[in-house]
């Protein structure tokens, strides 16, 4: 059975949010990947509360998948 890992990277510079999702699979001890699942960017609307920003970013990625 393959082992899978999903890597979500979000970079917010205050102007633009860049979202990248990559998948890695390990089959028989050999890692396959990264396989690009999603790559996109949107305008940034930062929140002063980091927990709110964090939740908003995860929701935004989930909506695009």
C-alpha positions as CSV (number, residue, x, y, z in Angstrom):
1,X,0.0,0.0,0.0
2,X,1.5,3.4,-1.0
3,X,2.2,6.0,1.7
4,X,0.9,9.5,0.7
5,X,1.8,13.0,1.8
6,X,0.1,16.2,0.8
7,X,2.1,19.4,1.2
8,X,0.2,22.7,1.4
9,X,2.3,25.9,1.1
10,X,0.8,29.4,1.5
11,X,2.8,32.6,1.2
12,X,1.2,35.9,1.9
13,X,3.3,39.0,1.3
14,X,0.5,41.5,2.1
15,X,-0.4,42.0,-1.5
16,X,-0.7,38.6,-3.0
17,X,-1.4,35.1,-1.6
18,X,0.4,32.3,-3.4
19,X,-1.0,28.8,-2.8
20,X,0.8,25.6,-3.8
21,X,-0.3,22.0,-3.1
22,X,2.0,19.1,-3.8
23,X,1.5,15.3,-3.4
24,X,4.3,12.8,-2.6
25,X,3.8,9.1,-2.7
26,X,6.2,6.4,-1.4
27,X,5.8,3.0,-3.0
28,X,8.2,0.2,-2.0
29,X,10.6,2.6,-0.4
30,X,10.8,4.9,-3.4
31,X,9.4,8.4,-3.2
32,X,7.5,9.6,-6.2
33,X,6.9,13.3,-6.5
34,X,6.4,16.1,-6.0
35,X,3.3,16.0,-8.1
36,X,1.8,19.5,-8.5
37,X,-1.9,19.3,-7.4
38,X,-2.7,23.1,-7.3
39,X,-0.8,26.3,-7.9
40,X,-2.5,29.7,-7.9
41,X,-2.6,33.2,-6.4
42,X,-5.2,35.7,-5.3
43,X,-5.2,39.2,-3.8
44,X,-4.3,39.4,-0.1
45,X,-6.8,40.6,2.5
46,X,-4.8,40.1,5.7
47,X,-6.5,39.7,9.0
48,X,-5.0,41.2,12.1
49,X,-5.7,38.0,14.0
50,X,-3.3,35.3,12.9
51,X,-5.7,32.4,13.8
52,X,-8.4,34.0,11.5
53,X,-5.9,34.4,8.7
54,X,-4.8,30.8,9.1
55,X,-8.4,29.5,9.0
56,X,-9.2,31.7,5.9
57,X,-6.1,30.3,4.1
58,X,-7.0,26.7,4.7
59,X,-10.6,27.3,3.6
60,X,-9.4,29.0,0.4
61,X,-7.2,26.1,-0.5
62,X,-9.9,23.6,0.2
63,X,-12.4,25.5,-2.0
64,X,-10.0,25.3,-4.9
65,X,-9.4,21.6,-4.6
